[in-house]
Amino acid sequence: MVVVFGTTTDAMAMERAGRRCGLRGRLVPVPRQLSAGCGLAWREPADNEDALRRVIADEGVTCDALVKMEL
């Protein structure tokens, strides 16, 4: 799963929320196949999609897209 953000502030908020909530992902450069305003994305293992979506909703993280893709 890849989450893309419009701003660096949103990406950093995701990083804080992800760490606080125990997600396994991390911030990475946006894959070539996608575009994002800030150039950062959160990469999370696909088997953790439900937890990722829950963190985004519960923590009020603003993202441009959440995409399932092979990297």
SVG drawing of the C-alpha trace seen along z (x, -y; Angstrom):
<svg xmlns="http://www.w3.org/2000/svg" viewBox="-12 -21 24 31">
<polyline fill="none" stroke="black" stroke-width="0.4" points="0.0,0.0 1.2,-3.5 -0.2,-6.7 0.6,-9.9 0.4,-13.4 0.0,-16.9 2.3,-18.5 5.3,-17.6 3.4,-18.5 0.8,-15.8 3.5,-13.3 5.2,-14.1 1.8,-13.8 1.4,-10.3 4.9,-9.4 4.1,-10.5 0.7,-8.7 2.1,-5.6 4.8,-5.3 2.5,-6.1 -0.1,-3.5 2.4,-0.7 2.3,-0.6 5.1,1.2 5.6,-1.2 7.8,-4.2 8.2,-7.3 9.7,-6.8 10.0,-8.8 6.9,-8.7 7.1,-5.8 7.5,-6.9 4.1,-5.5 2.4,-8.0 2.6,-11.8 2.3,-13.8 2.8,-17.4 5.5,-16.8 7.4,-13.9 6.9,-11.7 4.7,-8.6 4.0,-6.2 4.7,-2.6 2.9,0.1 2.7,3.9 -0.5,4.8 -1.5,7.3 -1.7,4.3 -4.2,2.3 -7.0,2.3 -4.8,0.9 -3.4,-1.7 -6.9,-2.9 -7.9,-2.9 -4.9,-5.1 -5.6,-7.5 -9.2,-7.9 -8.7,-7.9 -5.7,-10.3 -7.2,-12.6 -4.3,-12.3 -4.8,-14.2 -3.7,-12.2 -4.2,-12.6 -4.5,-8.9 -4.1,-5.4 -3.0,-3.0 -2.4,0.8 0.6,1.5 3.6,3.8 6.9,2.1"/>
</svg>
